[in-house]
Amino acid sequence: MGLLDTRRPDADADIDQGDGRGRLSVRSLMLLKAQIHQKLMDDIDPAELGRIDRHAMAHEVHRVMSAAVTDAGVSLPLKVREQVVADVIDEVLGYGPIQPLLDDPSITEIMVNGPSQVYAERNGKVFLTDRVFRDEPHMMRIIEKIVMPLGRRIDESSPMVDARLPDGSRVNAIIPPLAVRGPALTIRKFSREPYTMEDLISFGTLTPQMAEFLKACVAAKLNMVVSGGTGSGKTTTLNVLSSFVSNDERIITIEDAAELRLQQEHIVSLESRPPNIEGKGEVPVRMLVRNALRMRPDRIIVGEVRGGEALDMLQAMNTGHDGSLSTAHTNSPRDTISRLETMALMAGTELPSRAIREQISSAIHLIIHQNRLRDGSRKITHITEVQGMEGDVITLQDIFLFEQRGIDTHGRVIGQHRPTGLRPKFMDRLLQQGVELPANIFCARLSI
């Protein structure tokens, strides 16, 4: 177990100094670390912080710590000293107690429910970590350290903020009075190296046959929506799908907080802007979608549709902007259709529901639905074709499914992906685009 603010014992617990001089409480050690941090901040010009590396900072921390422990009349074991140095460096150069979690590549999400409760996700499983902040002011200082360089502010008049770290990780912070039990911080991390389709196959997210099919659909410029619940891996799948877009196409990406990591060269990334403290200056996603149509896009990729921009996106898809991609928070392919209809109505137009459904049925070709299962694994559970209208109902047809059969003794989900045996109606479109697939790719006997 770590020490200082990296552990979860009672703050009055003791730490053996190892020299017969008694025991030092964790609370005292935390205060000592705070004093070292404050002394460093007093001594170092803030303008110089960005130019100080970890090695040089370690030297400074050792210097200040030696003076501090001498003044306090205590002696610290070597292991405790090393932990103090690491924590103070994280405090000065990083984001305090959560910095080790940010540095851990196996951690995919960090959820702080207050100063003394920090959860993390690893391999799809959420667990309580041993990281803690000293108090609420300490946690607020770290939140401000995250948002201030981005030109954002968080206070009682603006108690909620979305931001991103320099590495692209997505951050949401909310504080009192909206957060009744104290400030809360959520960080969605992304791998330093973008995942590839081979990675998703190795994770069991989909099969090679499904991957080949989706690659063909992207190449043929079908309009696709990746749907699923929170944390199901929609953005990761969208990133992987976008990797199949030709490098000579002009791509416009539109997001609330830029997190897509496309590898092509001809890309323009647009990010919405919240209103300022006076309630002015907001640039919503819907406005960016409209503007993107004037930018001569070959592809429009909307990170997530949440509101009235759904109607603008559908209209773009229906007016020659094929190959568009987006994500949506939904529970099933059928629910995706209903959500798109609801979001299109949020645009405030007087269009009847049937007209909107016709827009959806002619614009969207494919829904890729993804779930995070109870064992933490992420699976594409449906690849579903939008076939058109029958009366007032949009008809859907599953092309690939994940069939869950149970849970093994280790709590892992037992199941398999399989094609349904049905060929999609848009196969002719693929051939017209010069994209060919093996004739037997949809045969059920190929299930894995």
TORKOL-4160 file (C-alpha; in steps of 0.2 Angstrom, whole numbers, padded with zeros to 4 digits, m for minus):
448
<pt num="1" X="0000" Y="0000" Z="0000"/>
<pt num="2" X="0006" Y="0017" Z="m0004"/>
<pt num="3" X="0008" Y="0032" Z="0008"/>
<pt num="4" X="0003" Y="0050" Z="0010"/>
<pt num="5" X="m0012" Y="0053" Z="m0001"/>
<pt num="6" X="m0010" Y="0037" Z="m0011"/>
<pt num="7" X="m0018" Y="0026" Z="0003"/>
<pt num="8" X="m0034" Y="0024" Z="0011"/>
<pt num="9" X="m0031" Y="0021" Z="0030"/>
<pt num="10" X="m0037" Y="0032" Z="0044"/>
<pt num="11" X="m0028" Y="0049" Z="0043"/>
<pt num="12" X="m0023" Y="0046" Z="0062"/>
<pt num="13" X="m0014" Y="0030" Z="0058"/>
<pt num="14" X="0005" Y="0029" Z="0062"/>
<pt num="15" X="0020" Y="0026" Z="0051"/>
<pt num="16" X="0036" Y="0019" Z="0059"/>
<pt num="17" X="0050" Y="0031" Z="0056"/>
<pt num="18" X="0062" Y="0017" Z="0058"/>
<pt num="19" X="0075" Y="0025" Z="0069"/>
<pt num="20" X="0067" Y="0023" Z="0086"/>
<pt num="21" X="0061" Y="0041" Z="0087"/>
<pt num="22" X="0043" Y="0036" Z="0088"/>
<pt num="23" X="0029" Y="0036" Z="0075"/>
<pt num="24" X="0023" Y="0049" Z="0063"/>
<pt num="25" X="0004" Y="0050" Z="0059"/>
<pt num="26" X="m0002" Y="0049" Z="0041"/>
<pt num="27" X="m0010" Y="0066" Z="0043"/>
<pt num="28" X="0006" Y="0074" Z="0049"/>
<pt num="29" X="0015" Y="0066" Z="0034"/>
<pt num="30" X="0001" Y="0073" Z="0022"/>
<pt num="31" X="0003" Y="0090" Z="0030"/>
<pt num="32" X="0022" Y="0089" Z="0028"/>
<pt num="33" X="0020" Y="0085" Z="0009"/>
<pt num="34" X="0008" Y="0100" Z="0007"/>
<pt num="35" X="0022" Y="0111" Z="0015"/>
<pt num="36" X="0035" Y="0105" Z="0003"/>
<pt num="37" X="0023" Y="0108" Z="m0011"/>
<pt num="38" X="0019" Y="0126" Z="m0006"/>
<pt num="39" X="0038" Y="0130" Z="m0003"/>
<pt num="40" X="0042" Y="0124" Z="m0021"/>
<pt num="41" X="0028" Y="0134" Z="m0028"/>
<pt num="42" X="0035" Y="0149" Z="m0019"/>
<pt num="43" X="0053" Y="0146" Z="m0025"/>
<pt num="44" X="0049" Y="0142" Z="m0043"/>
<pt num="45" X="0044" Y="0154" Z="m0056"/>
<pt num="46" X="0027" Y="0147" Z="m0063"/>
<pt num="47" X="0033" Y="0152" Z="m0081"/>
<pt num="48" X="0048" Y="0140" Z="m0078"/>
<pt num="49" X="0037" Y="0125" Z="m0073"/>
<pt num="50" X="0034" Y="0119" Z="m0091"/>
<pt num="51" X="0053" Y="0119" Z="m0094"/>
<pt num="52" X="0058" Y="0108" Z="m0078"/>
<pt num="53" X="0059" Y="0090" Z="m0081"/>
<pt num="54" X="0055" Y="0076" Z="m0068"/>
<pt num="55" X="0074" Y="0073" Z="m0064"/>
<pt num="56" X="0077" Y="0092" Z="m0060"/>
<pt num="57" X="0061" Y="0093" Z="m0050"/>
<pt num="58" X="0066" Y="0078" Z="m0040"/>
<pt num="59" X="0082" Y="0087" Z="m0035"/>
<pt num="60" X="0072" Y="0102" Z="m0029"/>
<pt num="61" X="0060" Y="0091" Z="m0019"/>
<pt num="62" X="0074" Y="0082" Z="m0010"/>
<pt num="63" X="0082" Y="0099" Z="m0006"/>
<pt num="64" X="0066" Y="0106" Z="0001"/>
<pt num="65" X="0061" Y="0090" Z="0010"/>
<pt num="66" X="0078" Y="0088" Z="0019"/>
<pt num="67" X="0075" Y="0106" Z="0026"/>
<pt num="68" X="0057" Y="0102" Z="0031"/>
<pt num="69" X="0060" Y="0086" Z="0040"/>
<pt num="70" X="0075" Y="0094" Z="0049"/>
<pt num="71" X="0064" Y="0108" Z="0055"/>
<pt num="72" X="0050" Y="0096" Z="0060"/>
<pt num="73" X="0062" Y="0085" Z="0070"/>
<pt num="74" X="0057" Y="0069" Z="0061"/>
<pt num="75" X="0066" Y="0056" Z="0051"/>
<pt num="76" X="0059" Y="0047" Z="0036"/>
<pt num="77" X="0063" Y="0029" Z="0030"/>
<pt num="78" X="0070" Y="0029" Z="0012"/>
<pt num="79" X="0054" Y="0021" Z="0005"/>
<pt num="80" X="0044" Y="0035" Z="0013"/>
<pt num="81" X="0055" Y="0048" Z="0006"/>
<pt num="82" X="0054" Y="0041" Z="m0011"/>
<pt num="83" X="0035" Y="0041" Z="m0010"/>
<pt num="84" X="0035" Y="0059" Z="m0004"/>
<pt num="85" X="0046" Y="0064" Z="m0019"/>
<pt num="86" X="0035" Y="0055" Z="m0032"/>
<pt num="87" X="0019" Y="0062" Z="m0025"/>
<pt num="88" X="0026" Y="0080" Z="m0024"/>
<pt num="89" X="0032" Y="0079" Z="m0042"/>
<pt num="90" X="0015" Y="0073" Z="m0047"/>
<pt num="91" X="0007" Y="0087" Z="m0038"/>
<pt num="92" X="0019" Y="0100" Z="m0046"/>
<pt num="93" X="0021" Y="0093" Z="m0064"/>
<pt num="94" X="0005" Y="0083" Z="m0065"/>
<pt num="95" X="m0012" Y="0081" Z="m0058"/>
<pt num="96" X="m0008" Y="0076" Z="m0040"/>
<pt num="97" X="m0015" Y="0059" Z="m0033"/>
<pt num="98" X="m0023" Y="0054" Z="m0050"/>
<pt num="99" X="m0007" Y="0056" Z="m0060"/>
<pt num="100" X="m0001" Y="0038" Z="m0057"/>
<pt num="101" X="m0018" Y="0032" Z="m0064"/>
<pt num="102" X="m0016" Y="0043" Z="m0079"/>
<pt num="103" X="0001" Y="0036" Z="m0082"/>
<pt num="104" X="m0005" Y="0018" Z="m0081"/>
<pt num="105" X="m0009" Y="0012" Z="m0098"/>
<pt num="106" X="m0021" Y="m0002" Z="m0092"/>
<pt num="107" X="m0032" Y="0011" Z="m0084"/>
<pt num="108" X="m0046" Y="0016" Z="m0096"/>
<pt num="109" X="m0057" Y="0027" Z="m0084"/>
<pt num="110" X="m0055" Y="0037" Z="m0068"/>
<pt num="111" X="m0070" Y="0042" Z="m0058"/>
<pt num="112" X="m0068" Y="0053" Z="m0043"/>
<pt num="113" X="m0083" Y="0054" Z="m0031"/>
<pt num="114" X="m0075" Y="0066" Z="m0019"/>
<pt num="115" X="m0058" Y="0068" Z="m0011"/>
<pt num="116" X="m0058" Y="0051" Z="m0002"/>
<pt num="117" X="m0066" Y="0040" Z="m0016"/>
<pt num="118" X="m0057" Y="0037" Z="m0032"/>
<pt num="119" X="m0063" Y="0023" Z="m0044"/>
<pt num="120" X="m0054" Y="0017" Z="m0059"/>
<pt num="121" X="m0058" Y="0005" Z="m0073"/>
<pt num="122" X="m0046" Y="m0009" Z="m0079"/>
<pt num="123" X="m0051" Y="m0022" Z="m0092"/>
<pt num="124" X="m0069" Y="m0017" Z="m0091"/>
<pt num="125" X="m0070" Y="m0019" Z="m0072"/>
<pt num="126" X="m0072" Y="m0004" Z="m0060"/>
<pt num="127" X="m0063" Y="m0005" Z="m0044"/>
<pt num="128" X="m0059" Y="0007" Z="m0029"/>
<pt num="129" X="m0041" Y="0013" Z="m0029"/>
<pt num="130" X="m0030" Y="0018" Z="m0015"/>
<pt num="131" X="m0028" Y="0036" Z="m0021"/>
<pt num="132" X="m0036" Y="0050" Z="m0011"/>
<pt num="133" X="m0035" Y="0069" Z="m0010"/>
<pt num="134" X="m0031" Y="0078" Z="0006"/>
<pt num="135" X="m0048" Y="0088" Z="0006"/>
<pt num="136" X="m0060" Y="0096" Z="m0006"/>
<pt num="137" X="m0049" Y="0112" Z="m0009"/>
<pt num="138" X="m0035" Y="0100" Z="m0014"/>
<pt num="139" X="m0047" Y="0092" Z="m0027"/>
<pt num="140" X="m0053" Y="0108" Z="m0033"/>
<pt num="141" X="m0036" Y="0115" Z="m0036"/>
<pt num="142" X="m0032" Y="0099" Z="m0047"/>
<pt num="143" X="m0049" Y="0102" Z="m0056"/>
<pt num="144" X="m0044" Y="0120" Z="m0059"/>
<pt num="145" X="m0027" Y="0115" Z="m0065"/>
<pt num="146" X="m0035" Y="0104" Z="m0078"/>
<pt num="147" X="m0048" Y="0117" Z="m0085"/>
<pt num="148" X="m0039" Y="0133" Z="m0084"/>
<pt num="149" X="m0026" Y="0130" Z="m0098"/>
<pt num="150" X="m0040" Y="0127" Z="m0109"/>
<pt num="151" X="m0048" Y="0144" Z="m0106"/>
<pt num="152" X="m0062" Y="0136" Z="m0096"/>
<pt num="153" X="m0068" Y="0140" Z="m0078"/>
<pt num="154" X="m0077" Y="0131" Z="m0065"/>
<pt num="155" X="m0085" Y="0140" Z="m0050"/>
<pt num="156" X="m0102" Y="0142" Z="m0042"/>
<pt num="157" X="m0108" Y="0152" Z="m0057"/>
<pt num="158" X="m0102" Y="0139" Z="m0069"/>
<pt num="159" X="m0101" Y="0123" Z="m0059"/>
<pt num="160" X="m0100" Y="0110" Z="m0074"/>
<pt num="161" X="m0087" Y="0109" Z="m0087"/>
<pt num="162" X="m0081" Y="0097" Z="m0101"/>
<pt num="163" X="m0063" Y="0098" Z="m0106"/>
<pt num="164" X="m0049" Y="0087" Z="m0112"/>
<pt num="165" X="m0031" Y="0084" Z="m0106"/>
<pt num="166" X="m0016" Y="0087" Z="m0118"/>
<pt num="167" X="m0016" Y="0068" Z="m0122"/>
<pt num="168" X="m0034" Y="0069" Z="m0128"/>
<pt num="169" X="m0042" Y="0061" Z="m0113"/>
<pt num="170" X="m0060" Y="0067" Z="m0110"/>
<pt num="171" X="m0063" Y="0076" Z="m0093"/>
<pt num="172" X="m0080" Y="0080" Z="m0085"/>
<pt num="173" X="m0080" Y="0090" Z="m0069"/>
<pt num="174" X="m0095" Y="0095" Z="m0058"/>
<pt num="175" X="m0095" Y="0104" Z="m0042"/>
<pt num="176" X="m0107" Y="0111" Z="m0028"/>
<pt num="177" X="m0121" Y="0117" Z="m0029"/>
<pt num="178" X="m0125" Y="0104" Z="m0043"/>
<pt num="179" X="m0114" Y="0090" Z="m0035"/>
<pt num="180" X="m0123" Y="0089" Z="m0018"/>
<pt num="181" X="m0109" Y="0078" Z="m0010"/>
<pt num="182" X="m0094" Y="0087" Z="m0016"/>
<pt num="183" X="m0084" Y="0089" Z="m0032"/>
<pt num="184" X="m0084" Y="0075" Z="m0044"/>
<pt num="185" X="m0072" Y="0072" Z="m0058"/>
<pt num="186" X="m0073" Y="0059" Z="m0072"/>
<pt num="187" X="m0059" Y="0056" Z="m0085"/>
<pt num="188" X="m0061" Y="0045" Z="m0100"/>
<pt num="189" X="m0043" Y="0039" Z="m0106"/>
<pt num="190" X="m0038" Y="0034" Z="m0123"/>
<pt num="191" X="m0024" Y="0023" Z="m0128"/>
<pt num="192" X="m0008" Y="0031" Z="m0133"/>
<pt num="193" X="m0008" Y="0021" Z="m0149"/>
<pt num="194" X="m0025" Y="0021" Z="m0157"/>
<pt num="195" X="m0032" Y="0003" Z="m0158"/>
<pt num="196" X="m0033" Y="m0006" Z="m0175"/>
<pt num="197" X="m0046" Y="m0018" Z="m0182"/>
<pt num="198" X="m0034" Y="m0032" Z="m0178"/>
<pt num="199" X="m0034" Y="m0026" Z="m0159"/>
<pt num="200" X="m0053" Y="m0027" Z="m0159"/>
<pt num="201" X="m0053" Y="m0044" Z="m0167"/>
<pt num="202" X="m0040" Y="m0050" Z="m0153"/>
<pt num="203" X="m0051" Y="m0043" Z="m0140"/>
<pt num="204" X="m0066" Y="m0053" Z="m0146"/>
<pt num="205" X="m0076" Y="m0037" Z="m0150"/>
<pt num="206" X="m0079" Y="m0044" Z="m0168"/>
<pt num="207" X="m0074" Y="m0058" Z="m0180"/>
<pt num="208" X="m0062" Y="m0056" Z="m0195"/>
<pt num="209" X="m0078" Y="m0059" Z="m0206"/>
<pt num="210" X="m0087" Y="m0045" Z="m0198"/>
<pt num="211" X="m0071" Y="m0034" Z="m0199"/>
<pt num="212" X="m0070" Y="m0038" Z="m0218"/>
<pt num="213" X="m0088" Y="m0033" Z="m0220"/>
<pt num="214" X="m0087" Y="m0017" Z="m0211"/>
<pt num="215" X="m0071" Y="m0012" Z="m0220"/>
<pt num="216" X="m0080" Y="m0015" Z="m0237"/>
<pt num="217" X="m0095" Y="m0004" Z="m0230"/>
<pt num="218" X="m0083" Y="0011" Z="m0226"/>
<pt num="219" X="m0075" Y="0009" Z="m0243"/>
<pt num="220" X="m0092" Y="0009" Z="m0252"/>
<pt num="221" X="m0096" Y="0025" Z="m0243"/>
<pt num="222" X="m0111" Y="0018" Z="m0233"/>
<pt num="223" X="m0118" Y="0030" Z="m0219"/>
<pt num="224" X="m0116" Y="0021" Z="m0203"/>
<pt num="225" X="m0121" Y="0024" Z="m0184"/>
<pt num="226" X="m0111" Y="0016" Z="m0170"/>
<pt num="227" X="m0123" Y="0014" Z="m0156"/>
<pt num="228" X="m0122" Y="0008" Z="m0138"/>
<pt num="229" X="m0122" Y="0012" Z="m0120"/>
<pt num="230" X="m0109" Y="0023" Z="m0110"/>
<pt num="231" X="m0092" Y="0015" Z="m0110"/>
<pt num="232" X="m0097" Y="0002" Z="m0123"/>
<pt num="233" X="m0082" Y="0007" Z="m0134"/>
<pt num="234" X="m0092" Y="0017" Z="m0147"/>
<pt num="235" X="m0078" Y="0030" Z="m0150"/>
<pt num="236" X="m0065" Y="0017" Z="m0151"/>
<pt num="237" X="m0075" Y="0008" Z="m0165"/>
<pt num="238" X="m0078" Y="0024" Z="m0174"/>
<pt num="239" X="m0060" Y="0028" Z="m0174"/>
<pt num="240" X="m0056" Y="0011" Z="m0181"/>
<pt num="241" X="m0069" Y="0012" Z="m0194"/>
<pt num="242" X="m0062" Y="0029" Z="m0199"/>
<pt num="243" X="m0045" Y="0021" Z="m0202"/>
<pt num="244" X="m0052" Y="0013" Z="m0218"/>
<pt num="245" X="m0057" Y="0030" Z="m0226"/>
<pt num="246" X="m0046" Y="0034" Z="m0241"/>
<pt num="247" X="m0031" Y="0046" Z="m0238"/>
<pt num="248" X="m0036" Y="0056" Z="m0253"/>
<pt num="249" X="m0054" Y="0061" Z="m0245"/>
<pt num="250" X="m0057" Y="0077" Z="m0236"/>
<pt num="251" X="m0064" Y="0073" Z="m0219"/>
<pt num="252" X="m0073" Y="0085" Z="m0207"/>
<pt num="253" X="m0074" Y="0079" Z="m0189"/>
<pt num="254" X="m0087" Y="0087" Z="m0177"/>
<pt num="255" X="m0087" Y="0084" Z="m0158"/>
<pt num="256" X="m0091" Y="0092" Z="m0142"/>
<pt num="257" X="m0074" Y="0088" Z="m0135"/>
<pt num="258" X="m0061" Y="0083" Z="m0148"/>
<pt num="259" X="m0056" Y="0065" Z="m0145"/>
<pt num="260" X="m0056" Y="0056" Z="m0162"/>
<pt num="261" X="m0039" Y="0052" Z="m0167"/>
<pt num="262" X="m0039" Y="0050" Z="m0186"/>
<pt num="263" X="m0023" Y="0045" Z="m0195"/>
<pt num="264" X="m0027" Y="0053" Z="m0212"/>
<pt num="265" X="m0019" Y="0069" Z="m0218"/>
<pt num="266" X="m0034" Y="0079" Z="m0226"/>
<pt num="267" X="m0043" Y="0082" Z="m0210"/>
<pt num="268" X="m0052" Y="0097" Z="m0202"/>
<pt num="269" X="m0057" Y="0095" Z="m0184"/>
<pt num="270" X="m0071" Y="0106" Z="m0177"/>
<pt num="271" X="m0076" Y="0107" Z="m0159"/>
<pt num="272" X="m0091" Y="0115" Z="m0151"/>
<pt num="273" X="m0090" Y="0129" Z="m0139"/>
<pt num="274" X="m0100" Y="0131" Z="m0123"/>
<pt num="275" X="m0107" Y="0149" Z="m0118"/>
<pt num="276" X="m0095" Y="0160" Z="m0108"/>
<pt num="277" X="m0099" Y="0167" Z="m0091"/>
<pt num="278" X="m0111" Y="0179" Z="m0098"/>
<pt num="279" X="m0121" Y="0166" Z="m0108"/>
<pt num="280" X="m0114" Y="0171" Z="m0125"/>
<pt num="281" X="m0103" Y="0164" Z="m0138"/>
<pt num="282" X="m0110" Y="0146" Z="m0138"/>
<pt num="283" X="m0106" Y="0137" Z="m0154"/>
<pt num="284" X="m0117" Y="0120" Z="m0154"/>
<pt num="285" X="m0113" Y="0105" Z="m0164"/>
<pt num="286" X="m0128" Y="0108" Z="m0175"/>
<pt num="287" X="m0120" Y="0125" Z="m0181"/>
<pt num="288" X="m0104" Y="0115" Z="m0185"/>
<pt num="289" X="m0113" Y="0102" Z="m0195"/>
<pt num="290" X="m0121" Y="0116" Z="m0205"/>
<pt num="291" X="m0105" Y="0124" Z="m0208"/>
<pt num="292" X="m0096" Y="0108" Z="m0212"/>
<pt num="293" X="m0108" Y="0107" Z="m0228"/>
<pt num="294" X="m0099" Y="0123" Z="m0234"/>
<pt num="295" X="m0082" Y="0116" Z="m0232"/>
<pt num="296" X="m0082" Y="0103" Z="m0247"/>
<pt num="297" X="m0082" Y="0088" Z="m0236"/>
<pt num="298" X="m0080" Y="0070" Z="m0244"/>
<pt num="299" X="m0084" Y="0063" Z="m0226"/>
<pt num="300" X="m0093" Y="0071" Z="m0211"/>
<pt num="301" X="m0089" Y="0062" Z="m0195"/>
<pt num="302" X="m0100" Y="0068" Z="m0180"/>
<pt num="303" X="m0092" Y="0061" Z="m0164"/>
<pt num="304" X="m0109" Y="0059" Z="m0156"/>
<pt num="305" X="m0127" Y="0065" Z="m0160"/>
<pt num="306" X="m0137" Y="0071" Z="m0145"/>
<pt num="307" X="m0149" Y="0083" Z="m0151"/>
<pt num="308" X="m0156" Y="0093" Z="m0166"/>
<pt num="309" X="m0140" Y="0091" Z="m0176"/>
<pt num="310" X="m0147" Y="0074" Z="m0180"/>
<pt num="311" X="m0159" Y="0082" Z="m0193"/>
<pt num="312" X="m0145" Y="0091" Z="m0201"/>
<pt num="313" X="m0134" Y="0076" Z="m0202"/>
<pt num="314" X="m0148" Y="0066" Z="m0210"/>
<pt num="315" X="m0151" Y="0079" Z="m0223"/>
<pt num="316" X="m0132" Y="0080" Z="m0227"/>
<pt num="317" X="m0132" Y="0061" Z="m0229"/>
<pt num="318" X="m0147" Y="0063" Z="m0241"/>
<pt num="319" X="m0139" Y="0076" Z="m0251"/>
<pt num="320" X="m0124" Y="0067" Z="m0258"/>
<pt num="321" X="m0113" Y="0067" Z="m0242"/>
<pt num="322" X="m0111" Y="0048" Z="m0242"/>
<pt num="323" X="m0099" Y="0039" Z="m0230"/>
<pt num="324" X="m0104" Y="0049" Z="m0215"/>
<pt num="325" X="m0101" Y="0041" Z="m0198"/>
<pt num="326" X="m0107" Y="0045" Z="m0180"/>
<pt num="327" X="m0111" Y="0037" Z="m0163"/>
<pt num="328" X="m0127" Y="0038" Z="m0153"/>
<pt num="329" X="m0131" Y="0032" Z="m0135"/>
<pt num="330" X="m0144" Y="0019" Z="m0137"/>
<pt num="331" X="m0149" Y="0002" Z="m0131"/>
<pt num="332" X="m0152" Y="m0008" Z="m0147"/>
<pt num="333" X="m0153" Y="m0005" Z="m0166"/>
<pt num="334" X="m0172" Y="m0002" Z="m0165"/>
<pt num="335" X="m0169" Y="0010" Z="m0151"/>
<pt num="336" X="m0156" Y="0019" Z="m0162"/>
<pt num="337" X="m0170" Y="0023" Z="m0175"/>
<pt num="338" X="m0181" Y="0029" Z="m0161"/>
<pt num="339" X="m0168" Y="0040" Z="m0154"/>
<pt num="340" X="m0163" Y="0048" Z="m0171"/>
<pt num="341" X="m0182" Y="0052" Z="m0173"/>
<pt num="342" X="m0183" Y="0060" Z="m0156"/>
<pt num="343" X="m0167" Y="0070" Z="m0159"/>
<pt num="344" X="m0172" Y="0076" Z="m0176"/>
<pt num="345" X="m0188" Y="0082" Z="m0168"/>
<pt num="346" X="m0178" Y="0092" Z="m0156"/>
<pt num="347" X="m0172" Y="0103" Z="m0171"/>
<pt num="348" X="m0189" Y="0112" Z="m0169"/>
<pt num="349" X="m0195" Y="0109" Z="m0186"/>
<pt num="350" X="m0213" Y="0105" Z="m0190"/>
<pt num="351" X="m0209" Y="0090" Z="m0200"/>
<pt num="352" X="m0221" Y="0075" Z="m0196"/>
<pt num="353" X="m0214" Y="0059" Z="m0189"/>
<pt num="354" X="m0217" Y="0050" Z="m0205"/>
<pt num="355" X="m0206" Y="0062" Z="m0215"/>
<pt num="356" X="m0192" Y="0061" Z="m0202"/>
<pt num="357" X="m0193" Y="0042" Z="m0203"/>
<pt num="358" X="m0191" Y="0043" Z="m0222"/>
<pt num="359" X="m0176" Y="0054" Z="m0220"/>
<pt num="360" X="m0169" Y="0041" Z="m0208"/>
<pt num="361" X="m0173" Y="0026" Z="m0218"/>
<pt num="362" X="m0165" Y="0033" Z="m0234"/>
<pt num="363" X="m0150" Y="0041" Z="m0225"/>
<pt num="364" X="m0144" Y="0027" Z="m0214"/>
<pt num="365" X="m0138" Y="0011" Z="m0221"/>
<pt num="366" X="m0130" Y="0002" Z="m0206"/>
<pt num="367" X="m0131" Y="0002" Z="m0187"/>
<pt num="368" X="m0117" Y="m0006" Z="m0178"/>
<pt num="369" X="m0122" Y="m0009" Z="m0160"/>
<pt num="370" X="m0110" Y="m0012" Z="m0146"/>
<pt num="371" X="m0112" Y="m0017" Z="m0128"/>
<pt num="372" X="m0101" Y="m0019" Z="m0113"/>
<pt num="373" X="m0105" Y="m0036" Z="m0105"/>
<pt num="374" X="m0106" Y="m0041" Z="m0087"/>
<pt num="375" X="m0088" Y="m0048" Z="m0087"/>
<pt num="376" X="m0082" Y="m0031" Z="m0094"/>
<pt num="377" X="m0079" Y="m0037" Z="m0112"/>
<pt num="378" X="m0085" Y="m0026" Z="m0126"/>
<pt num="379" X="m0094" Y="m0034" Z="m0140"/>
<pt num="380" X="m0102" Y="m0028" Z="m0156"/>
<pt num="381" X="m0118" Y="m0037" Z="m0153"/>
<pt num="382" X="m0127" Y="m0032" Z="m0169"/>
<pt num="383" X="m0123" Y="m0026" Z="m0187"/>
<pt num="384" X="m0140" Y="m0022" Z="m0193"/>
<pt num="385" X="m0145" Y="m0015" Z="m0210"/>
<pt num="386" X="m0158" Y="m0002" Z="m0212"/>
<pt num="387" X="m0169" Y="m0008" Z="m0226"/>
<pt num="388" X="m0182" Y="0005" Z="m0229"/>
<pt num="389" X="m0200" Y="0009" Z="m0225"/>
<pt num="390" X="m0215" Y="m0003" Z="m0223"/>
<pt num="391" X="m0230" Y="0008" Z="m0220"/>
<pt num="392" X="m0225" Y="0019" Z="m0206"/>
<pt num="393" X="m0212" Y="0007" Z="m0199"/>
<pt num="394" X="m0193" Y="0007" Z="m0203"/>
<pt num="395" X="m0188" Y="m0011" Z="m0207"/>
<pt num="396" X="m0171" Y="m0018" Z="m0200"/>
<pt num="397" X="m0162" Y="m0034" Z="m0204"/>
<pt num="398" X="m0148" Y="m0041" Z="m0193"/>
<pt num="399" X="m0133" Y="m0046" Z="m0204"/>
<pt num="400" X="m0122" Y="m0052" Z="m0189"/>
<pt num="401" X="m0126" Y="m0055" Z="m0171"/>
<pt num="402" X="m0118" Y="m0060" Z="m0155"/>
<pt num="403" X="m0127" Y="m0074" Z="m0146"/>
<pt num="404" X="m0123" Y="m0076" Z="m0128"/>
<pt num="405" X="m0126" Y="m0093" Z="m0120"/>
<pt num="406" X="m0121" Y="m0091" Z="m0102"/>
<pt num="407" X="m0107" Y="m0087" Z="m0090"/>
<pt num="408" X="m0092" Y="m0099" Z="m0086"/>
<pt num="409" X="m0086" Y="m0103" Z="m0069"/>
<pt num="410" X="m0074" Y="m0088" Z="m0070"/>
<pt num="411" X="m0088" Y="m0075" Z="m0073"/>
<pt num="412" X="m0083" Y="m0074" Z="m0091"/>
<pt num="413" X="m0097" Y="m0072" Z="m0104"/>
<pt num="414" X="m0099" Y="m0088" Z="m0116"/>
<pt num="415" X="m0106" Y="m0084" Z="m0133"/>
<pt num="416" X="m0101" Y="m0082" Z="m0151"/>
<pt num="417" X="m0103" Y="m0070" Z="m0166"/>
<pt num="418" X="m0112" Y="m0077" Z="m0181"/>
<pt num="419" X="m0119" Y="m0071" Z="m0198"/>
<pt num="420" X="m0138" Y="m0073" Z="m0199"/>
<pt num="421" X="m0136" Y="m0080" Z="m0217"/>
<pt num="422" X="m0145" Y="m0065" Z="m0225"/>
<pt num="423" X="m0137" Y="m0054" Z="m0238"/>
<pt num="424" X="m0139" Y="m0035" Z="m0236"/>
<pt num="425" X="m0149" Y="m0026" Z="m0249"/>
<pt num="426" X="m0135" Y="m0014" Z="m0252"/>
<pt num="427" X="m0123" Y="m0027" Z="m0260"/>
<pt num="428" X="m0126" Y="m0020" Z="m0277"/>
<pt num="429" X="m0120" Y="m0003" Z="m0271"/>
<pt num="430" X="m0104" Y="m0011" Z="m0265"/>
<pt num="431" X="m0101" Y="m0019" Z="m0282"/>
<pt num="432" X="m0105" Y="m0002" Z="m0290"/>
<pt num="433" X="m0091" Y="0005" Z="m0279"/>
<pt num="434" X="m0079" Y="m0008" Z="m0285"/>
<pt num="435" X="m0080" Y="m0017" Z="m0268"/>
<pt num="436" X="m0081" Y="m0036" Z="m0268"/>
<pt num="437" X="m0084" Y="m0048" Z="m0254"/>
<pt num="438" X="m0082" Y="m0067" Z="m0253"/>
<pt num="439" X="m0099" Y="m0075" Z="m0258"/>
<pt num="440" X="m0099" Y="m0085" Z="m0242"/>
<pt num="441" X="m0095" Y="m0072" Z="m0229"/>
<pt num="442" X="m0114" Y="m0072" Z="m0224"/>
<pt num="443" X="m0115" Y="m0090" Z="m0222"/>
<pt num="444" X="m0119" Y="m0096" Z="m0205"/>
<pt num="445" X="m0107" Y="m0110" Z="m0205"/>
<pt num="446" X="m0093" Y="m0097" Z="m0204"/>
<pt num="447" X="m0098" Y="m0092" Z="m0187"/>
<pt num="448" X="m0083" Y="m0092" Z="m0174"/>
